[in-house]
């Protein structure tokens, strides 16, 4: 069955990026000339998905405003002859339907995904975290396309993207233990652990903010127990799928693919610099500036 729907959780408070996130979502912070979440939406649209559900929270209205077509602004730009800026605004014409649901309480990522139950119904769907950008080469199938193909081919309950990171950073993420490679960077998952202690981590492979789920995930979420902070962790829900023998697969990011996790200032600054340096119009100016500065 064709996968047509995607869920983007954007309800987090972004406390590690305060004070920048006091009055705006971290997903709306600019990286280069676009906000973080625009990269995510464009990635989803390029993979052929047609419906996107944002799971929002308080102070997230600017996300809805960003993807709403502003006819008055376009009119002003046309009247002032600013054709180049109008070109930059073409993302508003993206061929995707947007839906929004509010996560009133911070009950964890699994709870956010569970709010998509009514939209998803009995179909498989993509989940892409709204604070993480996947940078991929333009040639070849994208990460999401590869994940959806693996999910369909193996009739998976869950397919996740994984990447190898420095072991001292594993405590920040969901960590996976993989089995034998099935070919082309595809693995069957044997174990998942959410934010383990470094010494207890089963590997240095972490979930890279992209998932494909079958509707089975909702039954697993129903059985997921809250963690010590009272939240429902999505990694724990996937772990329940594994315990019942459901097929769970991993797709490794390729060498030229990279995940940018906009979760703290260090990663945000690195992402901004990398994307700004790649900018077709301003990248060379920034390179000259930095070479003089450094």
Secondary structure, DSSP 8 states (H G I E B T S, - for coil): ----EEEEE-----GGGTTTTSSS-GGGSEETTEEHHHHHHHHHHHTT--EEEEEE-TT-HHHHHHHS--HHHHHHHHHTT-HHHHHHGGGGG-S-EEEEEE--S---HHHHHHTTHHHHTTS-EEEE-TTEEEE--SSS--HHHHHHHHHHHTT-SEEEEEEE--GGGGGGSEEEEEEEEEETTEEEEEEEEES--GGG-S-SEEEEEEEEE-THHHHHHHH----TTS---HHHHHHHHHHTT--EEEEE--TT-EEEETTSHHHHHHHHHHHHHT-TTTHHHHHHHHHHH-
